[in-house]
Amino acid sequence: MRPGVLTHADVSEQASTMPTNLKLDDKMIERAVKLGQFKTKQEAVNAALAEFVARRNRLKVLELAGQIDFDPAWDYKRMRGRPAWAENLHHRY
């Protein structure tokens, strides 16, 4: 699964089923099925729920604004490379 991208397969793979009986807006579901090019209403609803949960989780990160101290010595570029524990390893081939 690519970060931030939900596909039909991702939603179907991750879904554990629970029988439900919900009164839903049929027009809205049909719009979601068409817009998302889903094969079934269930796929559309599961994708919508997954997107809702992902969005709410991203919004939680905003609550941390101003609560995390910035470390000017932190080298984010270094973090992209080799892990710190591997910095002094020398390969002998």
Secondary structure in CASP SS format (residue, H / E / C, confidence):
PFRMAT SS
TARGET T0000
AUTHOR 0000-0000-0000
METHOD secondary structure of the structure
MODEL  1
M C 1.00
R C 1.00
P C 1.00
G C 1.00
V C 1.00
L C 1.00
T C 1.00
H H 1.00
A H 1.00
D H 1.00
V H 1.00
S H 1.00
E H 1.00
Q H 1.00
A C 1.00
S C 1.00
T C 1.00
M C 1.00
P C 1.00
T C 1.00
N C 1.00
L C 1.00
K C 1.00
L C 1.00
D C 1.00
D H 1.00
K H 1.00
M H 1.00
I H 1.00
E H 1.00
R H 1.00
A H 1.00
V H 1.00
K H 1.00
L H 1.00
G H 1.00
Q C 1.00
F C 1.00
K C 1.00
T C 1.00
K H 1.00
Q H 1.00
E H 1.00
A H 1.00
V H 1.00
N H 1.00
A H 1.00
A H 1.00
L H 1.00
A H 1.00
E H 1.00
F H 1.00
V H 1.00
A H 1.00
R H 1.00
R H 1.00
N H 1.00
R H 1.00
L H 1.00
K H 1.00
V H 1.00
L H 1.00
E C 1.00
L C 1.00
A C 1.00
G C 1.00
Q C 1.00
I C 1.00
D C 1.00
F C 1.00
D C 1.00
P C 1.00
A C 1.00
W C 1.00
D C 1.00
Y H 1.00
K H 1.00
R H 1.00
M H 1.00
R C 1.00
G C 1.00
R C 1.00
P C 1.00
A H 1.00
W H 1.00
A H 1.00
E C 1.00
N C 1.00
L C 1.00
H C 1.00
H C 1.00
R C 1.00
Y C 1.00
END
